[in-house]
Amino acid sequence: MNRQRRKERAADASRAVAAGGSAHDGPAPGGPAHGGPAAIRAPHVVEQVDAWTWRLPRDERRGMLVDGLIFADEALMADLRDDPALDQVANVATLPGIVGNSLGMPDIHWGYGFPVGGVAAMRTSDGVISPGGIGFDINCGVRLLRTDLDAAAIRRHAPGLAEALFAAVPSGVGARGGRRLGRDELDAVLAGGSRWARGIGAATAEDLTHTEEGGALAGAQPEHVSPRAHQRGMDQLGTLGSGNHFLEVGVVDRIDDAGAAAAFGLRDGMATVLIHCGSRGLGHQVCTDHVALMDRAMSRYDIDVPDRQLACAPIDSPEGRAYLGAMAAAANFAWANRQLIADAVRDVFGAVFGPGHADLPLVYDLSHNIAKFERHRVGGESVDLCVHRKGATRALPAGHPDVPAAYDRVGQPVLIPGDMGRASYVAVGAPGSLERSFGSSCHGAGRQMSRHAATRSLRGHDIAAELAQQGILVRAERRDLLAEEASPAYKDVERVVAVSAAAGLIRAVARLRPLVVIKG
């Protein structure tokens, strides 16, 4: 990794802290466990297993307990060879209780402790939980709504629609102005998630059945969410945040799997809405607090990690249980946040297009920064595991008990946003995901250029004007930050999806093209 790139990564980390952790792609150092670029070590020898899979062989001298395994084609791997994400994959392989492989999805890039696009499964009997394996934006996720409109209708009303959405959903760094909550009501949100939103009339019964975990993760313990985290969350519910978070109105421009598309209610030419955001400042503070607690506790459990950003504690320890309770609470805040945004979007569509167009059914809401207790087969045996997914999603195949009943015959929807100038994808989990990745897949295109590098590379470009020439209307809190999120900053989502499909993790269902984009 060259010196300039180190400087760019460090600059991105500092900006993420200033943003309150809303841009989950970049590392957000804070507290004593910040290792940063200085923790990066020598590169690894990478062995090609097949056209879509690469191995970082287990190295006992580095303390690796399992191999690293990366899903990528030759082009993606060529770009990764100078990326410290590979070293992070190896570092994760040293964590106590890890089984199978330390995994990197095709969208993998450097993150905090774990790489973004990293997956690791720990035995519940003797494994650890690491906040760096979930991320600062706990339960950042993507929600897909479908409409009864087409692209022509959206384009006719695009300026007014963009302004109405921008006004209805506060966005930007530290965005506030959402629903103001008292302590008791906030604790009800932390315990109930989308179910709390259902109780106030902001969610339908179908919203809950089409949300991962029914919109509420069991085991939430608001008492382990600090006063500072409570304070940060009190007026951020129903807000979008900044960085790579967005609200996007798009159109289905290609169907790849007609049967799955029909099950999801998608058709060619249909307008859709994607919402990408998470737990905002509350989730960031939960991670910050518990990284610090675990960093101080590791010596008591005789745990030594190669990077302090991997601070962890045994799953069944006081520190582990406290973090899991706080993580579940933050996850529930994120589900309630996306639910309130969806409710606001429905109101806007009713106001702009007429009350008859306010019914925007939820296709699915999918998380990508979360840990789950699951049972998987490892070495021929069924084992209870804690699966860390950092910038990675579940991708469960047809027939899996955690797939919503409406989708049981096709599999769980997998939502893969690209960037604001290119496509996003709807996919479905494939059987190979259970065999190869603990039922996981990529969560998006993944960054290929740091925010600093993207800004420098695109200096002088009017990104909004360039997107307008492509028929994409962008409304942003700060137009000068659009370069950070422009297409050149991201990997090609077409390639990422193709690799995920070829590796047997997903099956592509439909492609979505952006028409109107709201950014912080």
Residue, then its C-alpha position, 0 to 999 in steps of 0.5 A: m500500500n503506497r504512502q499516498r493511499r495511506k494518507e487518503r484512507a486516514a483522511d477518510a477515517s477522520r471525515a467519517v468521525a466528523a460525519g457521526g459514522s453515517a457513512h458506514d463504508g469508511p472506517a470511523p476510528g474512535g476510542p482506544a481500539h483505533g489501529g488504523p493504517a499503521a496496523i496494516r502489515a505485509p501483503h499475502v500470497v493469494e492462491q486462485v481456487d477457481a475462476w471466482t474464488w481465491r484463498l489466503p492460506r492459513d498462516e500459523r505464524r500470523g495466528m490464523l486459525v482458518d483460511g481466508l476466502i475471497f469471491a472475485d474474478e481476476a479483474l476484481m482481485a487485481d484491484l484488491r492486491d494493493d488493498p489492506a482489506l486482504d490483510q484484514v481478512a487474514n486478521v479476522a482469521t485469528l479470532p477465537g472460535i472462528v470456523g470455516n473461512s474468513l470470507g470476503m464478498p466481491d464488493i470487499h474493501w478496507g473497513y474498521g477491523f473487519p473489511v467491508g464485505g467481510v463475513a465470519a462465523m464464530r462458535t457460540s460455545d467458545g467464540v467471540i463477538s467483535p463490534g468491528g465485525i458489524g460496523f459503526d452503522i449497525n443494521c445499515g440496510v436497504r429497503l425496496l418498495r414497488t409502485d404502480l407507476d412507470a418511468a414516464a410518470i416519474r419523469r413528468h413529475a421528477p422536479g416536484l417529486a425530488e423536492a417533496l422527498f427532500a423536504a419530507v426526509p431530512s438528510g445530510v451529516g448529523a441530520r435531525g428533524g425526525r420524530r422527536l422522542g422522549r426517553d421512554e418512547l425511544d426505549a420502546v423503539l429500541a425494543g420494538g423496531s418496526r413493530w413499534a412503528r406498526g403500533i403508531g400506524a406507520a407500518t402495515a402487517e405486510d411491512l413486518t412480514h417482508t422485513e428481515e427478523g420481522g423488523a425487530l431483533a430479539g434480545a434487545q437491551p436498551e439499558h446497555v445503550s449509553p446515555r450519549a447514544h440515547q441522546r444522539g438518537m432522540d431526534q434522528l428517527g426518520t432521517l437519511g444521513s449522509g455518505n453512501h446513504f440515499l433514497e432513490v426512485g428508479v425503474v425496472d429496466r430488465i428482468d433476469d428471472a421472471g418467476a422470482a420477479a413475479a413472486f416479488g411483484l416486479r415487472d419490466g418498466m415498473a417504478t421502484v423506491l430504494i431506501h439505504c440507511g441505518s441506525r444513524g448516530l445512535g448506532h455509531q455511539v453504541c459501537t464506539d462505546h462497546v469497542a472501548l469496553m472490549d478493548r479494556a476487557m480483552s486482557r482478562y480473557d487472554i485474548d490478543v488480536p493483531d489489530r486493536q480495531l478487532a477488539c472482542a470478548p467471548i460471546d457469553s461474557p458480561e461484555g459480550r452479552a452487553y454488546l449483543g443487547a445494545m446491538a440488537a437495540a440499535a438494529n431495531f432503531a434502524w428498522a424503525n428509521r427505515q420504516l418511518i422513511a418509507d411511511a413519509v415516502r408513501d405520503v409524498f407519492g400520494a401528494v404528488f401523484g394522487p391518493g390512489h398511488a400512495d400504496l407502495p408495497l414493501v418487497y423486502d428490507l434487508s440488513h447488512n451490518i449485523a450479527k445473527f445467531e444461526r445454525h450451519r453445517v461445518g465439517g459435516e456437523s450442525v453447529d450453533l454460530c454467531v455470524h458477523r456480516k459487515g457490509a454483507t447480507r443474508a442470501l437464503p435459498a428457497g425453502h429456508p425457514d427464515v425466508p418469508a412465506a410469500y417467497d418460500r418457493v423462490g428464496q429470500p430477496v437480496l438487494i444490491p445497490g450500485d451507485m447513483g449513476r448506474a444500476s442496482y440489482v434485485a437478486v435471490g439467495a441461492p443454495g450455494s450460499l449456505e455451502r460456501s458463505f454461511g448464507s451470505s452475499c455482497h451488499g452493494a458495488g463496494r468502493q474502489m476509490s477512497r472519498h478523498a481520491a474520488t474528490r481529487s480525481l473529479r475536481g471541477h466536475d459538476i456531478a449533478a449536471e453530468l447525471a442530469q444528462q443521463g436522465i438522473l435528477v439528483r437532489a443533495e444537501r451538499r452538491d460539492l460532496l457528490a464526487e465522493e459518491a460518483s460512479p468512478a468511486y465504486k466498483d462496477v455493480e454488474r461485475v460484482v453481481a456476476v461474480s456473486a452469481a457465478a460463485g453460487l451465492i445469488r441468482a439475479v432477478a431484476r435490474l433497476r436504473p435510477l431516475v431520482v436520487i436524494k443524497g445527504 
